Amino acid sequence: MCGASASATLHYDYQARTAWLDSLGTDSVPGAWAVCAGHADTLRVPSGWRLIDQRTSAPVAPIGRSELDYRPPLAV
């Protein structure tokens, strides 16, 4: 956990390979995760998955230069 206040709810549907973000609700939904704005705004899903952002005011997070230059390490 990052310690920041939660601002969104993250849900997964593994069978449909879909993740979605909703505005933070007061309901406790099984399988849902409360996430902070920073993590919600920069969330990336696995290749082949779809991310649906249903938050009422979803800000667009800028991509930093280091993210554009990132190359994953080679497997040894």
N, C-alpha and C positions, 0 to 999 in steps of 0.2 A: 504494500500500500504506500501511496506517496504522501499522505497526510493532508492533502488539500481537500476542501469541501466538495462533496459530490454535487454535480450539476446535471447529470444525464444518466439514463439507464441503458445499459448495453444488453442486448438479447442475441442469442445464437439459435439458428435452425441448422443443425449439422446435416440433415438429410437434404435440405434445399441448398446447402452451401451458401447461406446468407446470414449476415449479421446486420443488426439495425440498432440505431440510437434513437431514443425517445427523450422528451423532456423528463426531468426527474419527477417521478410520481410519488405519492404517499403509499401506494399499494406495495406490498411485498410479494413479488411474483417469483415463484420457484425458477431457478435457472437464470435469473436476471442479475446483473452486476451494476452497482452504482459506481460511476466514474467521475473524475473531476473534469473540468472544462479543458484543461491542457491535454489530458489523455484522450478525451473524446474528439478534440479537434485534430489530433495527429494520428488517430487510429488507422491502422493498415490491416487489411485482412489477407489471408493466404491466397496465393495464386489460384485462380479459378473460382474464387468466392466473390460475392457481391455485397457491397456495403450500402445500406439504405439509411440516410440521415433524416429522421422524421421530427427532429427538434424544432420547436416553434421559431427559434432564433439561432440558427446554426451559423456561427461565424466561419469564415474561410481562413484557415491557417496558412500563412506563407511558408513556402518550402525554403529551408535554409541552404546555403551554398554547400555545406558539408553533406547534406542529404543528396544533392545532385551528383556529387563526386564520389559517393560511397560505392565501394566495390566489396562484395562479400569475400571473406578469405577462402583460399583454395582448400579443398579437402586434402588431407594428408593420408 
